[in-house]
Amino acid sequence: MKILVVDDTEAILLLISRFVEALGHQALIARNGQEAINVWRQEQPDLVLMDVMMPVMSGPEASVQIKAEAGATWVPIVFVTGVGEENALADAIERGADDYINKPVNFRVLEAKLKAFGRTLDLNRKVREQSQTLADYYERAEEEKRVVRHLMDQMVNSERLADPQFDYWLSPAESLSGDLIAAARTPGQALHILLADGIGHGLTAALNVLPLTQPFYSMTEKGYSITDILFEMNAKIRQVLPIGRFVCVSLISIDEVGGTVEIWNAGMPPIQILDQQRQVVRVCSSSNLPLGIVPSHSLDLVPERIYYKQPGYIVAYSDGLVEARNAGKAEFGLPTLLDSLSQSDDRQMLARVQAEFLQFLDGEQHHDDVSLVVARFGMDVQAAKTELEVQAVEARFDEISADFNLLAECSWRYSLILSAQELRYVNTIPFMMSFVKEIKSLAHVQSDVFLILTELFVNALDHGLLLLDSAIKTQPDGMEEYLAQRAERLANLQEGRIEIDLMGLKYKDAEVLKIRVKDSGEGFDWSNAFQTPVSHTSHPSTAFGRGISLVRALSLKVQFNGLGNEVEVYYLPAPSPKH
């Protein structure tokens, strides 16, 4: 150790310093309190042996100054005191001195004290080092959390969570949540909602769910189905996460145009379907393994489909909500959640649940991440909007003269021909939407283009090549039968082709999109196809039901050619909104 010896008597100063050196320590000397402070500042000794009464500055005064400057660093100060200095010694000990030894000095006792302080200093030094290590670790952990939190904020895209069709609540057990809520709309305006729950909570769980965001957003924006999205998300999880890590997932799709809800549940609590009175009418329980456990081709990725005629709600949540316990070890539970939802107004449902949850915990902290999503379906005003669109389209159509085809100039063209083999595995419309997205004049009307392309392509494939009968859909469980026949016939399709052309036409001051779809099927008699007015509630069993009617409502013109296996659509994009 480096020991500072302070005494105004030369003999005592020399005697103690020599003894200290004989014990193998380094001795520093000072003859008064002020000098002791100066030496301490320069040399930073480990321990101080201090006389009490000295000129210039006393030992107690110097010890107070040294302790103050040392701050959090412990510097033991041992007073060497003589008879009659008891009051000053008591004052010094009260003000921070650590020990004392009487004069004349008993060197055996002094040696023992130095050894004891040496052991304590070693222990103190280790504690400081460990404390610094912990402080560094904490700082790095906080920085990692900050980075992950920033990544989650960027990747989750909070703006999309402001969609008016659903409300959500996310409460992490720690600073980061292992629950993830994400939402996005397809080009056809179907709403996709993802609720995921990673293993555990905190940073590790948050990292588990992050890989889901990229395939979810990118594929939803291109119009992929939730089956395709789930396939890619599972592959991503298996690619980037260590073995043994998995993620429980609920994926929901609400298509107001088609009047359908699709739900896929893997390891999450049962999803509750409520009617307008917020009473449970259906439950979608987990029937799949969480993502990341088995390869994608081993999963049943077909979602549960609900065809609704009346408005209602979808309630999805993590187990952290219903399994939360209060001080009495009672669970919050699903009945409490449903009761809270049934007794609240539409826009106050989440607020009531949150209030009752906090009241239930009564100051206790929940030990798992809590998440809740309440989505609405069947509550839009699509029919009224579509009628206005029809009137607007008809007005724009009058502005286009009969010599359109002769005078229009083609500024770009995109063509795609798919044989039976490609039709079995190519996701045609999302593939084409990647191109449409890059055309500046169409970027703000992707939804319309997606709907038109989808209806024309599905009509060509389902009725032109697969020869499916739409009347099947009107039967009990008809839609499931229709989709089953579609999957079977598509898998066995050996012949046939579909041609798709997209053309950008400039006519006067307008930019018009021409879409041509042709299949190799037998066609149909289209001469009387458009004798009836456009209806947006037409029965889906007719070839010109809701889908084609919607295309007519969005377009300037719909024209069938030849045998009826070729259709041309002219679409005038609405003016781009000004920012």
C-alpha positions as CSV (number, residue, x, y, z in Angstrom):
1,M,0.0,0.0,0.0
2,K,1.0,3.7,-0.3
3,I,0.7,5.1,3.2
4,L,0.8,8.8,4.1
5,V,2.3,9.4,7.6
6,V,1.6,12.8,9.1
7,D,3.1,14.1,12.4
8,D,4.8,17.4,13.5
9,T,7.3,15.5,15.7
10,E,10.3,14.4,13.6
11,A,11.2,11.4,15.8
12,I,7.7,9.9,15.6
13,L,7.4,10.7,11.9
14,L,10.7,8.9,11.2
15,L,9.9,6.0,13.4
16,I,6.5,5.2,12.0
17,S,7.6,5.8,8.4
18,R,10.5,3.4,8.7
19,F,8.2,0.8,10.3
20,V,5.7,1.1,7.4
21,E,8.5,0.6,4.9
22,A,9.8,-2.4,6.8
23,L,6.4,-4.0,6.4
24,G,6.8,-3.6,2.6
25,H,4.7,-0.5,2.1
26,Q,5.6,2.8,0.5
27,A,5.7,5.7,3.0
28,L,4.9,9.3,2.3
29,I,5.5,12.0,4.9
30,A,3.9,15.3,5.9
31,R,4.5,17.5,8.9
32,N,1.1,19.3,9.2
33,G,-2.5,19.1,8.0
34,Q,-2.0,21.4,5.1
35,E,1.0,19.6,3.9
36,A,-0.9,16.3,4.2
37,I,-3.6,17.6,1.9
38,N,-1.0,18.7,-0.7
39,V,0.7,15.3,-0.6
40,W,-2.6,13.5,-0.8
41,R,-3.6,15.5,-3.9
42,Q,-0.3,14.6,-5.6
43,E,0.2,11.0,-4.6
44,Q,-3.4,9.7,-3.8
45,P,-2.2,7.3,-1.0
46,D,-4.3,4.3,0.0
47,L,-4.2,5.1,3.7
48,V,-3.4,8.0,6.1
49,L,-1.8,7.8,9.6
50,M,-2.6,11.2,11.0
51,D,-1.5,13.0,14.2
52,V,-4.3,15.0,15.9
53,M,-2.7,18.2,17.1
54,M,-0.4,19.9,14.6
55,P,0.5,23.5,13.5
56,V,-1.0,25.2,10.4
57,M,-3.9,22.7,10.2
58,S,-4.9,20.1,12.7
59,G,-5.4,16.4,11.8
60,P,-9.3,16.5,12.1
61,E,-9.5,19.5,9.8
62,A,-7.2,17.9,7.2
63,S,-9.1,14.6,7.4
64,V,-12.4,16.4,6.6
65,Q,-10.8,18.0,3.6
66,I,-9.3,14.8,2.3
67,K,-12.5,12.9,2.8
68,A,-14.4,15.6,0.9
69,E,-12.0,15.5,-2.1
70,A,-11.9,11.7,-2.2
71,G,-15.6,11.6,-2.8
72,A,-16.8,8.1,-3.4
73,T,-13.3,6.6,-3.1
74,W,-12.7,5.3,0.4
75,V,-9.5,6.6,2.0
76,P,-9.0,5.1,5.5
77,I,-7.7,7.7,8.0
78,V,-6.2,6.4,11.3
79,F,-5.4,8.9,14.0
80,V,-2.3,8.5,16.1
81,T,-3.3,10.2,19.4
82,G,-1.7,11.0,22.7
83,V,-3.1,11.5,26.2
84,G,-5.4,14.5,26.5
85,E,-6.5,14.5,22.9
86,E,-9.6,12.5,23.5
87,N,-12.1,15.3,22.7
88,A,-10.4,16.2,19.4
89,L,-10.3,12.5,18.5
90,A,-14.0,12.0,19.2
91,D,-14.8,15.0,17.0
92,A,-12.6,13.6,14.2
93,I,-14.2,10.2,14.3
94,E,-17.7,11.8,14.2
95,R,-16.6,13.7,11.1
96,G,-15.4,10.7,9.2
97,A,-12.2,9.2,10.6
98,D,-12.0,5.4,10.4
99,D,-9.9,4.3,13.4
100,Y,-7.2,5.4,15.9
101,I,-4.1,4.1,17.8
102,N,-2.7,5.5,21.0
103,K,0.8,7.0,21.6
104,P,3.2,5.5,22.4
105,V,2.5,3.4,19.3
106,N,2.3,-0.3,19.8
107,F,3.8,-1.5,16.6
108,R,2.3,-5.0,16.8
109,V,-1.2,-3.4,17.0
110,L,-0.3,-1.0,14.2
111,E,0.8,-3.9,12.0
112,A,-2.4,-5.7,12.7
113,K,-4.5,-2.6,11.8
114,L,-2.6,-2.1,8.6
115,K,-3.2,-5.7,7.6
116,A,-6.9,-5.4,8.4
117,F,-7.2,-2.2,6.4
118,G,-5.2,-3.8,3.6
119,R,-7.8,-6.6,3.4
120,T,-10.7,-4.1,3.5
121,L,-9.1,-1.9,0.8
122,D,-8.7,-5.0,-1.5
123,L,-12.3,-5.9,-0.9
124,N,-13.4,-2.3,-1.5
125,R,-11.3,-2.1,-4.7
126,K,-13.0,-5.3,-6.0
127,V,-16.4,-3.9,-5.1
128,R,-15.6,-0.7,-7.0
129,E,-14.4,-2.7,-10.0
130,Q,-17.5,-4.8,-10.0
131,S,-19.7,-1.8,-9.5
132,Q,-18.0,-0.2,-12.5
133,T,-18.4,-3.4,-14.5
134,L,-22.1,-3.4,-13.6
135,A,-22.5,0.3,-14.5
136,D,-20.8,-0.3,-17.9
137,Y,-23.0,-3.4,-18.5
138,Y,-26.1,-1.4,-17.5
139,E,-25.1,1.5,-19.8
140,R,-24.6,-1.0,-22.7
141,A,-27.8,-2.7,-22.0
142,E,-29.7,0.6,-21.9
143,E,-28.1,1.6,-25.2
144,E,-29.0,-1.8,-26.7
145,K,-32.6,-1.3,-25.5
146,R,-32.7,2.2,-27.0
147,V,-31.5,0.9,-30.3
148,V,-34.0,-1.9,-30.3
149,R,-36.8,0.4,-29.2
150,H,-35.9,2.7,-32.1
151,L,-35.8,-0.2,-34.5
152,M,-39.2,-1.4,-33.3
153,D,-40.7,2.1,-33.6
154,Q,-39.4,2.3,-37.2
155,M,-40.3,-1.2,-38.2
156,V,-43.7,-1.3,-36.6
157,N,-44.7,2.0,-38.3
158,S,-46.9,3.6,-35.7
159,E,-48.7,5.7,-38.3
160,R,-50.4,2.6,-39.6
161,L,-51.5,1.7,-36.1
162,A,-53.7,4.8,-36.2
163,D,-56.1,3.0,-38.6
164,P,-59.7,3.9,-37.5
165,Q,-60.9,0.3,-38.1
166,F,-59.2,-1.0,-35.0
167,D,-57.9,0.0,-31.5
168,Y,-55.0,-1.5,-29.7
169,W,-53.3,-1.5,-26.3
170,L,-49.8,-2.6,-25.6
171,S,-48.2,-2.6,-22.1
172,P,-44.7,-4.1,-21.7
173,A,-43.7,-5.8,-18.4
174,E,-40.3,-4.2,-18.8
175,S,-38.9,-1.3,-20.9
176,L,-39.3,-3.4,-24.1
177,S,-42.2,-5.5,-25.1
178,G,-42.1,-9.1,-26.4
179,D,-45.6,-8.6,-27.8
180,L,-45.9,-7.0,-31.3
181,I,-48.9,-5.3,-32.9
182,A,-48.6,-4.3,-36.6
183,A,-51.2,-3.3,-39.1
184,A,-51.2,-2.5,-42.9
185,R,-53.6,-2.5,-45.8
186,T,-53.3,-4.3,-49.1
187,P,-53.7,-2.3,-52.3
188,G,-57.3,-3.5,-52.3
189,Q,-57.7,-1.9,-48.8
190,A,-58.1,-5.2,-47.0
191,L,-56.8,-4.6,-43.4
192,H,-54.2,-7.0,-42.1
193,I,-53.5,-7.1,-38.3
194,L,-50.6,-9.0,-36.8
195,L,-50.4,-9.8,-33.1
196,A,-47.3,-11.7,-32.0
197,D,-45.9,-12.9,-28.7
198,G,-42.3,-13.8,-28.4
199,I,-40.8,-16.1,-25.7
200,G,-40.5,-14.3,-22.3
201,H,-40.4,-10.5,-22.2
202,G,-37.9,-7.6,-22.4
203,L,-35.0,-7.3,-24.9
204,T,-34.8,-11.0,-25.9
205,A,-38.5,-11.4,-26.6
206,A,-38.5,-8.1,-28.5
207,L,-35.7,-9.4,-30.8
208,N,-37.7,-12.6,-31.4
209,V,-40.7,-10.7,-32.9
210,L,-38.7,-8.1,-35.0
211,P,-38.1,-10.5,-38.0
212,L,-41.9,-10.7,-38.6
213,T,-42.3,-7.0,-39.6
214,Q,-40.4,-7.0,-42.9
215,P,-42.4,-9.8,-44.6
216,F,-45.6,-8.6,-43.0
217,Y,-45.4,-5.1,-44.3
218,S,-43.8,-5.7,-47.7
219,M,-46.1,-8.6,-48.7
220,T,-49.2,-6.9,-47.4
221,E,-48.4,-3.8,-49.5
222,K,-48.1,-6.0,-52.6
223,G,-51.5,-7.7,-51.9
224,Y,-50.3,-11.1,-50.9
225,S,-52.8,-13.3,-48.9
226,I,-52.2,-14.0,-45.3
227,T,-51.3,-17.7,-46.2
228,D,-48.4,-16.4,-48.3
229,I,-47.3,-14.0,-45.6
230,L,-47.4,-16.7,-43.0
231,F,-45.2,-18.9,-45.2
232,E,-42.5,-16.2,-45.4
233,M,-42.7,-15.2,-41.8
234,N,-42.2,-18.7,-40.6
235,A,-39.2,-19.1,-43.0
236,K,-37.8,-15.8,-41.7
237,I,-38.1,-16.9,-38.1
238,R,-36.4,-20.2,-38.7
239,Q,-33.6,-18.4,-40.7
240,V,-32.7,-15.7,-38.2
241,L,-33.6,-17.0,-34.7
242,P,-31.6,-19.7,-32.7
243,I,-33.0,-23.2,-32.5
244,G,-35.6,-23.4,-29.8
245,R,-37.0,-19.9,-30.3
246,F,-40.5,-19.5,-31.6
247,V,-43.2,-16.9,-31.8
248,C,-46.9,-17.2,-31.2
249,V,-49.0,-15.4,-33.8
250,S,-52.5,-14.2,-34.6
251,L,-52.9,-12.9,-38.2
252,I,-56.2,-11.3,-39.1
253,S,-57.5,-10.1,-42.5
254,I,-60.6,-8.0,-42.9
255,D,-61.9,-7.5,-46.4
256,E,-64.8,-5.1,-46.5
257,V,-65.1,-5.3,-50.3
258,G,-65.5,-9.1,-50.2
259,G,-67.3,-9.2,-46.9
260,T,-64.9,-11.7,-45.4
261,V,-62.7,-12.1,-42.3
262,E,-59.7,-14.5,-42.3
263,I,-58.1,-15.5,-39.0
264,W,-55.0,-17.7,-38.4
265,N,-54.2,-18.5,-34.8
266,A,-51.0,-20.2,-33.7
267,G,-50.4,-20.5,-30.0
268,M,-52.3,-17.3,-29.0
269,P,-55.4,-17.3,-26.8
270,P,-58.7,-17.9,-28.5
271,I,-59.8,-14.9,-30.7
272,Q,-63.3,-13.7,-29.8
273,I,-65.8,-12.7,-32.5
274,L,-68.5,-10.4,-31.1
275,D,-71.8,-9.1,-32.6
276,Q,-72.9,-5.5,-32.5
277,Q,-74.1,-5.9,-28.9
278,R,-70.6,-7.2,-28.1
279,Q,-71.7,-10.7,-27.3
280,V,-69.6,-13.7,-28.3
281,V,-70.9,-15.4,-31.5
282,R,-67.8,-17.3,-32.5
283,V,-64.4,-18.3,-31.1
284,C,-61.3,-18.9,-33.2
285,S,-59.0,-21.1,-31.1
286,S,-55.3,-21.9,-31.8
287,S,-55.0,-24.9,-34.1
288,N,-51.5,-24.5,-35.3
289,L,-47.9,-24.6,-34.0
290,P,-46.2,-21.3,-33.3
291,L,-44.0,-20.0,-36.0
292,G,-40.4,-21.2,-36.1
293,I,-40.9,-24.8,-34.9
294,V,-41.4,-26.7,-38.2
295,P,-40.7,-25.8,-41.8
296,S,-43.4,-23.8,-43.6
297,H,-44.5,-26.6,-45.9
298,S,-45.4,-28.6,-42.7
299,L,-47.8,-26.0,-41.4
300,D,-51.5,-25.8,-42.2
301,L,-51.6,-22.1,-43.3
302,V,-55.2,-22.1,-44.5
303,P,-57.0,-19.4,-42.3
304,E,-60.4,-19.8,-40.8
305,R,-62.8,-17.8,-42.9
306,I,-65.9,-15.9,-41.8
307,Y,-68.4,-14.5,-44.3
308,Y,-70.3,-11.8,-42.5
309,K,-73.6,-10.1,-43.2
310,Q,-73.8,-8.1,-40.0
311,P,-71.2,-5.8,-38.3
312,G,-69.2,-7.0,-35.4
313,Y,-65.9,-7.0,-33.6
314,I,-62.7,-9.1,-33.5
315,V,-61.0,-9.3,-30.1
316,A,-57.4,-10.6,-30.0
317,Y,-55.1,-10.5,-27.0
318,S,-52.0,-12.0,-25.4
319,D,-52.0,-14.4,-22.5
320,G,-50.3,-11.7,-20.4
321,L,-53.7,-9.9,-20.2
322,V,-56.0,-12.7,-19.1
323,E,-53.4,-14.5,-17.0
324,A,-52.3,-11.4,-15.0
325,R,-52.6,-11.9,-11.3
326,N,-53.1,-9.4,-8.4
327,A,-51.8,-9.6,-4.9
328,G,-54.4,-12.2,-4.0
329,K,-53.2,-14.5,-6.8
330,A,-56.5,-14.1,-8.7
331,E,-56.4,-14.0,-12.5
332,F,-57.9,-11.1,-14.5
333,G,-59.4,-13.8,-16.8
334,L,-61.3,-13.9,-20.1
335,P,-64.8,-13.5,-18.5
336,T,-63.7,-10.1,-16.9
337,L,-62.4,-9.0,-20.3
338,L,-65.6,-9.9,-22.2
339,D,-67.8,-8.4,-19.5
340,S,-65.8,-5.1,-19.7
341,L,-66.1,-5.0,-23.5
342,S,-69.9,-5.7,-23.4
343,Q,-70.6,-2.8,-21.0
344,S,-68.7,-0.1,-22.8
345,D,-69.4,2.2,-25.8
346,D,-67.8,1.4,-29.1
347,R,-65.0,4.0,-28.8
348,Q,-64.5,3.5,-25.1
349,M,-63.9,-0.3,-25.1
350,L,-60.2,-0.2,-24.6
351,A,-60.3,2.6,-22.1
352,R,-62.7,0.6,-19.9
353,V,-60.6,-2.5,-20.1
354,Q,-57.5,-0.6,-19.2
355,A,-59.2,1.1,-16.2
356,E,-60.6,-2.2,-14.9
357,F,-57.2,-3.9,-15.4
358,L,-55.4,-1.3,-13.3
359,Q,-58.1,-1.5,-10.7
360,F,-57.7,-5.3,-10.6
361,L,-53.9,-5.1,-10.2
362,D,-54.3,-2.5,-7.4
363,G,-50.8,-1.2,-7.7
364,E,-49.2,-4.6,-8.5
365,Q,-47.0,-4.8,-11.6
366,H,-48.0,-7.3,-14.3
367,H,-45.2,-9.8,-14.9
368,D,-45.9,-10.5,-18.6
369,D,-46.4,-8.2,-21.6
370,V,-50.0,-7.2,-22.1
371,S,-51.6,-6.6,-25.6
372,L,-55.1,-6.2,-26.8
373,V,-56.6,-5.5,-30.3
374,V,-60.3,-4.7,-31.0
375,A,-61.1,-4.5,-34.7
376,R,-64.4,-3.7,-36.4
377,F,-65.9,-5.2,-39.5
378,G,-69.0,-4.5,-41.6
379,M,-69.2,-1.0,-40.3
380,D,-68.1,1.0,-43.4
381,V,-70.2,2.9,-45.9
382,Q,-68.8,1.1,-49.0
383,A,-72.1,1.1,-50.9
384,A,-72.7,4.8,-50.6
385,K,-69.1,5.6,-51.6
386,T,-69.3,3.3,-54.6
387,E,-72.4,5.0,-55.9
388,L,-70.6,8.4,-55.7
389,E,-67.7,6.8,-57.6
390,V,-70.0,5.6,-60.3
391,Q,-71.4,9.1,-60.9
392,A,-67.9,10.6,-60.9
393,V,-66.6,7.9,-63.4
394,E,-69.6,8.5,-65.7
395,A,-69.0,12.2,-65.7
396,R,-65.3,11.7,-66.6
397,F,-66.3,9.1,-69.3
398,D,-68.4,11.8,-71.1
399,E,-65.2,13.8,-71.5
400,I,-63.5,11.1,-73.5
401,S,-64.5,11.1,-77.2
402,A,-65.1,8.2,-79.5
403,D,-61.8,8.6,-81.3
404,F,-59.9,7.7,-78.1
405,N,-58.2,4.6,-79.5
406,L,-57.1,6.4,-82.6
407,L,-55.6,9.4,-81.0
408,A,-54.2,8.0,-77.7
409,E,-50.4,7.6,-77.5
410,C,-48.9,4.7,-75.6
411,S,-46.2,6.0,-73.1
412,W,-45.4,2.6,-71.5
413,R,-46.5,-1.1,-71.7
414,Y,-46.2,-4.1,-69.4
415,S,-47.2,-7.6,-70.7
416,L,-47.4,-10.9,-68.9
417,I,-48.3,-14.3,-70.3
418,L,-48.8,-17.2,-67.9
419,S,-49.2,-20.9,-68.9
420,A,-50.9,-23.5,-66.7
421,Q,-47.6,-24.3,-65.0
422,E,-46.9,-20.7,-63.9
423,L,-50.6,-20.2,-62.9
424,R,-50.2,-23.0,-60.3
425,Y,-47.5,-21.2,-58.3
426,V,-47.1,-17.5,-59.4
427,N,-48.9,-14.9,-57.2
428,T,-49.8,-13.0,-60.3
429,I,-51.4,-9.8,-58.9
430,P,-48.9,-9.0,-56.1
431,F,-46.2,-9.6,-58.7
432,M,-47.7,-7.1,-61.1
433,M,-48.4,-4.6,-58.3
434,S,-44.7,-4.3,-57.7
435,F,-44.5,-2.7,-61.2
436,V,-47.7,-0.6,-60.8
437,K,-46.2,0.9,-57.6
438,E,-43.3,2.3,-59.6
439,I,-45.6,4.2,-62.1
440,K,-45.9,7.7,-60.7
441,S,-49.3,8.4,-62.2
442,L,-50.7,5.2,-60.6
443,A,-49.0,5.3,-57.2
444,H,-51.9,7.1,-55.5
445,V,-54.6,4.8,-57.0
446,Q,-53.0,1.4,-56.3
447,S,-56.1,0.3,-54.5
448,D,-58.3,0.8,-57.6
449,V,-55.8,-0.9,-59.9
450,F,-55.4,-3.8,-57.5
451,L,-59.2,-4.3,-57.3
452,I,-59.6,-4.2,-61.1
453,L,-56.7,-6.5,-61.8
454,T,-57.8,-8.9,-59.2
455,E,-61.4,-9.2,-60.4
456,L,-60.4,-9.6,-64.1
457,F,-57.7,-12.1,-63.3
458,V,-59.8,-14.2,-60.9
459,N,-62.7,-14.1,-63.5
460,A,-60.4,-15.4,-66.2
461,L,-58.8,-18.1,-64.1
462,D,-61.9,-19.3,-62.2
463,H,-64.5,-19.2,-64.9
464,G,-62.4,-19.1,-68.1
465,L,-59.9,-21.9,-67.3
466,L,-61.1,-23.7,-64.2
467,L,-64.8,-23.6,-65.3
468,L,-66.0,-23.0,-61.7
469,D,-69.7,-22.2,-61.1
470,S,-70.3,-19.2,-59.0
471,A,-73.7,-20.6,-58.0
472,I,-71.9,-22.9,-55.6
473,K,-71.2,-19.9,-53.3
474,T,-74.9,-19.5,-52.6
475,Q,-75.2,-22.9,-51.0
476,P,-74.7,-23.6,-47.3
477,D,-70.9,-23.6,-46.7
478,G,-70.7,-22.9,-50.5
479,M,-67.7,-20.6,-50.3
480,E,-65.6,-23.3,-48.6
481,E,-66.7,-25.8,-51.3
482,Y,-65.9,-23.3,-54.0
483,L,-62.4,-22.7,-52.7
484,A,-61.8,-26.4,-52.3
485,Q,-62.8,-27.0,-55.9
486,R,-60.7,-24.1,-57.0
487,A,-57.6,-25.4,-55.2
488,E,-58.1,-28.9,-56.6
489,R,-58.7,-27.8,-60.2
490,L,-55.8,-25.4,-60.2
491,A,-53.4,-28.1,-58.9
492,N,-54.5,-30.4,-61.7
493,L,-54.6,-27.7,-64.5
494,Q,-52.5,-28.9,-67.4
495,E,-53.5,-26.6,-70.2
496,G,-54.5,-23.0,-70.6
497,R,-53.0,-19.6,-70.5
498,I,-53.8,-16.0,-69.4
499,E,-52.4,-12.9,-71.1
500,I,-52.4,-9.6,-69.2
501,D,-51.5,-6.2,-70.8
502,L,-51.1,-2.9,-69.0
503,M,-50.7,0.2,-71.1
504,G,-50.3,3.8,-70.2
505,L,-52.2,5.9,-72.7
506,K,-52.0,9.7,-73.1
507,Y,-55.0,11.4,-74.5
508,K,-55.2,15.2,-74.6
509,D,-54.4,16.2,-71.0
510,A,-55.5,12.8,-69.5
511,E,-53.5,9.7,-68.6
512,V,-55.5,6.6,-69.0
513,L,-54.6,3.0,-67.9
514,K,-55.7,0.3,-70.3
515,I,-55.9,-3.2,-68.9
516,R,-56.4,-6.2,-71.2
517,V,-56.9,-9.7,-69.9
518,K,-57.4,-12.7,-72.2
519,D,-57.7,-16.4,-71.3
520,S,-57.6,-19.4,-73.5
521,G,-61.0,-20.6,-72.4
522,E,-64.2,-21.0,-74.4
523,G,-65.6,-17.6,-73.4
524,F,-69.3,-16.7,-73.1
525,D,-72.1,-14.8,-74.8
526,W,-71.5,-11.3,-73.6
527,S,-73.9,-9.5,-76.0
528,N,-76.5,-8.9,-73.2
529,A,-74.0,-8.7,-70.4
530,F,-74.5,-5.1,-69.5
531,Q,-78.2,-4.6,-70.2
532,T,-78.9,-4.3,-66.5
533,P,-77.8,-1.2,-64.5
534,V,-74.7,-1.4,-62.4
535,S,-75.5,-2.8,-59.0
536,H,-73.1,-3.0,-56.1
537,T,-75.2,-5.6,-54.2
538,S,-75.5,-8.0,-57.2
539,H,-75.6,-11.7,-56.2
540,P,-72.2,-13.3,-56.4
541,S,-73.6,-16.3,-58.3
542,T,-73.9,-14.3,-61.5
543,A,-70.9,-13.9,-63.8
544,F,-71.4,-10.2,-63.6
545,G,-72.0,-9.9,-59.9
546,R,-70.3,-7.8,-57.3
547,G,-66.8,-8.1,-58.8
548,I,-67.4,-7.0,-62.4
549,S,-69.9,-4.4,-61.2
550,L,-67.2,-2.9,-59.0
551,V,-64.8,-2.9,-62.0
552,R,-67.5,-1.0,-64.1
553,A,-67.9,1.4,-61.2
554,L,-64.2,2.2,-61.1
555,S,-63.6,2.3,-64.8
556,L,-64.3,4.6,-67.8
557,K,-65.2,1.6,-69.9
558,V,-65.4,-2.2,-69.8
559,Q,-65.4,-4.0,-73.2
560,F,-65.5,-7.7,-73.9
561,N,-64.2,-8.9,-77.3
562,G,-64.4,-11.9,-79.5
563,L,-65.7,-15.0,-77.7
564,G,-66.0,-13.2,-74.4
565,N,-62.6,-14.6,-73.2
566,E,-61.0,-11.1,-73.7
567,V,-61.8,-8.0,-71.7
568,E,-60.5,-4.5,-72.0
569,V,-60.8,-1.9,-69.2
570,Y,-60.0,1.8,-69.4
571,Y,-59.3,3.5,-66.1
572,L,-58.8,7.2,-65.5
573,P,-56.8,7.8,-62.3
574,A,-58.2,10.5,-60.0
575,P,-55.9,13.6,-59.7
576,S,-53.0,13.1,-57.5
577,P,-53.5,14.7,-54.0
578,K,-51.4,17.8,-53.4
579,H,-49.1,17.7,-50.4
